[in-house]
Amino acid sequence: MDSDWLTRFKEALAADGRSPRALSLDASLGPNYVSEMLNRGKEPGVDKLLRLCVELKVSATYILTGSEVSPQSEEMLGLLSDMKTEHLTTLLDLARQLKTASR
């Protein structure tokens, strides 16, 4: 993870205006989950970070890397993360063909 992910997370939380406890509860995590992240350096698992980002309406890619991506790219990454390897290979081949055809 990018070393500044927690700073970006704190900024998103501040912009949201909810307390760490409220965000934890709204994301269906324990009431102290976000507080432990902020005060004890607890790194969240991907599934929990995604829940928090959805609640904050912020891109998980931005929180993790500092890079902005379009909503379509973010959705595509989410869809790809759950696909079987053979389906990923097929989609990658298709994307390469489309790129070549568009030149």
PyRosetta script that sets phi, psi and omega in degrees:
from pyrosetta import init, pose_from_sequence

init()
pose = pose_from_sequence("MDSDWLTRFKEALAADGRSPRALSLDASLGPNYVSEMLNRGKEPGVDKLLRLCVELKVSATYILTGSEVSPQSEEMLGLLSDMKTEHLTTLLDLARQLKTASR")
pose.set_psi(1, 143.0)
pose.set_omega(1, 173.5)
pose.set_phi(2, -56.5)
pose.set_psi(2, 138.5)
pose.set_omega(2, -175.1)
pose.set_phi(3, -67.9)
pose.set_psi(3, -15.4)
pose.set_omega(3, -178.6)
pose.set_phi(4, -98.4)
pose.set_psi(4, 10.0)
pose.set_omega(4, -177.0)
pose.set_phi(5, -58.7)
pose.set_psi(5, -39.3)
pose.set_omega(5, -177.2)
pose.set_phi(6, -68.1)
pose.set_psi(6, -36.1)
pose.set_omega(6, 176.2)
pose.set_phi(7, -61.7)
pose.set_psi(7, -45.5)
pose.set_omega(7, 179.1)
pose.set_phi(8, -64.9)
pose.set_psi(8, -38.0)
pose.set_omega(8, 177.6)
pose.set_phi(9, -63.1)
pose.set_psi(9, -45.6)
pose.set_omega(9, 179.2)
pose.set_phi(10, -60.7)
pose.set_psi(10, -39.9)
pose.set_omega(10, 178.7)
pose.set_phi(11, -64.2)
pose.set_psi(11, -41.4)
pose.set_omega(11, 178.6)
pose.set_phi(12, -65.5)
pose.set_psi(12, -39.5)
pose.set_omega(12, 178.3)
pose.set_phi(13, -65.4)
pose.set_psi(13, -43.5)
pose.set_omega(13, 178.8)
pose.set_phi(14, -62.6)
pose.set_psi(14, -41.4)
pose.set_omega(14, 179.5)
pose.set_phi(15, -66.4)
pose.set_psi(15, -32.1)
pose.set_omega(15, 179.7)
pose.set_phi(16, -70.2)
pose.set_psi(16, -38.9)
pose.set_omega(16, 177.6)
pose.set_phi(17, 92.4)
pose.set_psi(17, -10.2)
pose.set_omega(17, 178.2)
pose.set_phi(18, -79.6)
pose.set_psi(18, 156.8)
pose.set_omega(18, 174.8)
pose.set_phi(19, -76.1)
pose.set_psi(19, 159.0)
pose.set_omega(19, 175.3)
pose.set_phi(20, -55.0)
pose.set_psi(20, -39.8)
pose.set_omega(20, 179.4)
pose.set_phi(21, -63.3)
pose.set_psi(21, -45.2)
pose.set_omega(21, -179.6)
pose.set_phi(22, -62.8)
pose.set_psi(22, -42.8)
pose.set_omega(22, 178.8)
pose.set_phi(23, -63.5)
pose.set_psi(23, -43.8)
pose.set_omega(23, 178.5)
pose.set_phi(24, -56.4)
pose.set_psi(24, -47.7)
pose.set_omega(24, -178.6)
pose.set_phi(25, -67.9)
pose.set_psi(25, -41.4)
pose.set_omega(25, 179.6)
pose.set_phi(26, -65.1)
pose.set_psi(26, -27.7)
pose.set_omega(26, 178.5)
pose.set_phi(27, -89.4)
pose.set_psi(27, 6.3)
pose.set_omega(27, -179.7)
pose.set_phi(28, 61.5)
pose.set_psi(28, 37.7)
pose.set_omega(28, 174.5)
pose.set_phi(29, -110.2)
pose.set_psi(29, 173.9)
pose.set_omega(29, 178.0)
pose.set_phi(30, -60.8)
pose.set_psi(30, 154.5)
pose.set_omega(30, -174.9)
pose.set_phi(31, -60.9)
pose.set_psi(31, -22.3)
pose.set_omega(31, -178.0)
pose.set_phi(32, -107.7)
pose.set_psi(32, 9.2)
pose.set_omega(32, -173.5)
pose.set_phi(33, -58.0)
pose.set_psi(33, -53.2)
pose.set_omega(33, -177.7)
pose.set_phi(34, -65.8)
pose.set_psi(34, -38.5)
pose.set_omega(34, 177.5)
pose.set_phi(35, -59.5)
pose.set_psi(35, -40.1)
pose.set_omega(35, 178.2)
pose.set_phi(36, -66.4)
pose.set_psi(36, -35.3)
pose.set_omega(36, 175.8)
pose.set_phi(37, -63.5)
pose.set_psi(37, -45.5)
pose.set_omega(37, -174.5)
pose.set_phi(38, -74.8)
pose.set_psi(38, -36.9)
pose.set_omega(38, -172.7)
pose.set_phi(39, -100.3)
pose.set_psi(39, -25.5)
pose.set_omega(39, -176.8)
pose.set_phi(40, -114.9)
pose.set_psi(40, 1.3)
pose.set_omega(40, 178.1)
pose.set_phi(41, 72.8)
pose.set_psi(41, 20.1)
pose.set_omega(41, 179.2)
pose.set_phi(42, -66.6)
pose.set_psi(42, 123.2)
pose.set_omega(42, 177.5)
pose.set_phi(43, -89.4)
pose.set_psi(43, 128.8)
pose.set_omega(43, -178.3)
pose.set_phi(44, -76.5)
pose.set_psi(44, 153.4)
pose.set_omega(44, 169.4)
pose.set_phi(45, -70.9)
pose.set_psi(45, 164.5)
pose.set_omega(45, -177.7)
pose.set_phi(46, -58.7)
pose.set_psi(46, -45.0)
pose.set_omega(46, -177.5)
pose.set_phi(47, -61.8)
pose.set_psi(47, -39.9)
pose.set_omega(47, -179.7)
pose.set_phi(48, -73.2)
pose.set_psi(48, -38.7)
pose.set_omega(48, 176.9)
pose.set_phi(49, -63.5)
pose.set_psi(49, -39.8)
pose.set_omega(49, 178.3)
pose.set_phi(50, -62.3)
pose.set_psi(50, -41.5)
pose.set_omega(50, 177.0)
pose.set_phi(51, -59.6)
pose.set_psi(51, -44.2)
pose.set_omega(51, -179.9)
pose.set_phi(52, -64.6)
pose.set_psi(52, -41.8)
pose.set_omega(52, 179.9)
pose.set_phi(53, -65.5)
pose.set_psi(53, -38.8)
pose.set_omega(53, 176.6)
pose.set_phi(54, -61.2)
pose.set_psi(54, -45.5)
pose.set_omega(54, 179.0)
pose.set_phi(55, -61.9)
pose.set_psi(55, -38.7)
pose.set_omega(55, -179.5)
pose.set_phi(56, -81.3)
pose.set_psi(56, -8.9)
pose.set_omega(56, -177.0)
pose.set_phi(57, 57.1)
pose.set_psi(57, 47.3)
pose.set_omega(57, 179.1)
pose.set_phi(58, -132.1)
pose.set_psi(58, 149.0)
pose.set_omega(58, -179.5)
pose.set_phi(59, -69.0)
pose.set_psi(59, 128.5)
pose.set_omega(59, 175.6)
pose.set_phi(60, -63.7)
pose.set_psi(60, -34.7)
pose.set_omega(60, 177.9)
pose.set_phi(61, -61.8)
pose.set_psi(61, -41.5)
pose.set_omega(61, 178.1)
pose.set_phi(62, -64.4)
pose.set_psi(62, -46.4)
pose.set_omega(62, -179.5)
pose.set_phi(63, -59.2)
pose.set_psi(63, -44.6)
pose.set_omega(63, -175.2)
pose.set_phi(64, -75.1)
pose.set_psi(64, -37.2)
pose.set_omega(64, -170.9)
pose.set_phi(65, -118.7)
pose.set_psi(65, -19.5)
pose.set_omega(65, -174.7)
pose.set_phi(66, 84.9)
pose.set_psi(66, 0.9)
pose.set_omega(66, 179.8)
pose.set_phi(67, -97.5)
pose.set_psi(67, 133.7)
pose.set_omega(67, 176.4)
pose.set_phi(68, -82.1)
pose.set_psi(68, 140.1)
pose.set_omega(68, 174.0)
pose.set_phi(69, -133.3)
pose.set_psi(69, 156.4)
pose.set_omega(69, 179.4)
pose.set_phi(70, -70.6)
pose.set_psi(70, 157.8)
pose.set_omega(70, 176.6)
pose.set_phi(71, -58.7)
pose.set_psi(71, -34.7)
pose.set_omega(71, 178.5)
pose.set_phi(72, -65.7)
pose.set_psi(72, -41.3)
pose.set_omega(72, 178.5)
pose.set_phi(73, -65.9)
pose.set_psi(73, -40.7)
pose.set_omega(73, 178.5)
pose.set_phi(74, -61.9)
pose.set_psi(74, -43.6)
pose.set_omega(74, 178.4)
pose.set_phi(75, -63.7)
pose.set_psi(75, -42.8)
pose.set_omega(75, 180.0)
pose.set_phi(76, -61.1)
pose.set_psi(76, -43.2)
pose.set_omega(76, 178.5)
pose.set_phi(77, -60.8)
pose.set_psi(77, -40.8)
pose.set_omega(77, 178.0)
pose.set_phi(78, -63.5)
pose.set_psi(78, -42.8)
pose.set_omega(78, 178.7)
pose.set_phi(79, -66.0)
pose.set_psi(79, -42.5)
pose.set_omega(79, -178.7)
pose.set_phi(80, -65.4)
pose.set_psi(80, -32.4)
pose.set_omega(80, -176.0)
pose.set_phi(81, -65.5)
pose.set_psi(81, -20.3)
pose.set_omega(81, -178.8)
pose.set_phi(82, -102.4)
pose.set_psi(82, 1.4)
pose.set_omega(82, -174.9)
pose.set_phi(83, -86.3)
pose.set_psi(83, 153.6)
pose.set_omega(83, 174.8)
pose.set_phi(84, -71.0)
pose.set_psi(84, 153.6)
pose.set_omega(84, -177.2)
pose.set_phi(85, -56.7)
pose.set_psi(85, -42.6)
pose.set_omega(85, -177.8)
pose.set_phi(86, -65.8)
pose.set_psi(86, -32.7)
pose.set_omega(86, 176.7)
pose.set_phi(87, -72.0)
pose.set_psi(87, -37.6)
pose.set_omega(87, 176.4)
pose.set_phi(88, -62.0)
pose.set_psi(88, -41.6)
pose.set_omega(88, 179.0)
pose.set_phi(89, -62.0)
pose.set_psi(89, -43.4)
pose.set_omega(89, 178.6)
pose.set_phi(90, -62.2)
pose.set_psi(90, -45.4)
pose.set_omega(90, 179.4)
pose.set_phi(91, -65.8)
pose.set_psi(91, -38.1)
pose.set_omega(91, 177.8)
pose.set_phi(92, -63.7)
pose.set_psi(92, -42.8)
pose.set_omega(92, 176.7)
pose.set_phi(93, -60.8)
pose.set_psi(93, -44.1)
pose.set_omega(93, 179.1)
pose.set_phi(94, -62.2)
pose.set_psi(94, -44.7)
pose.set_omega(94, 179.4)
pose.set_phi(95, -61.0)
pose.set_psi(95, -39.7)
pose.set_omega(95, 178.0)
pose.set_phi(96, -64.5)
pose.set_psi(96, -40.8)
pose.set_omega(96, 178.9)
pose.set_phi(97, -64.4)
pose.set_psi(97, -42.8)
pose.set_omega(97, 179.8)
pose.set_phi(98, -64.8)
pose.set_psi(98, -38.6)
pose.set_omega(98, 178.8)
pose.set_phi(99, -64.6)
pose.set_psi(99, -43.6)
pose.set_omega(99, 178.9)
pose.set_phi(100, -64.0)
pose.set_psi(100, -41.1)
pose.set_omega(100, -178.8)
pose.set_phi(101, -68.0)
pose.set_psi(101, -26.0)
pose.set_omega(101, -177.2)
pose.set_phi(102, -85.7)
pose.set_psi(102, -3.6)
pose.set_omega(102, -179.7)
pose.set_phi(103, -77.9)
pose.dump_pdb("model.pdb")
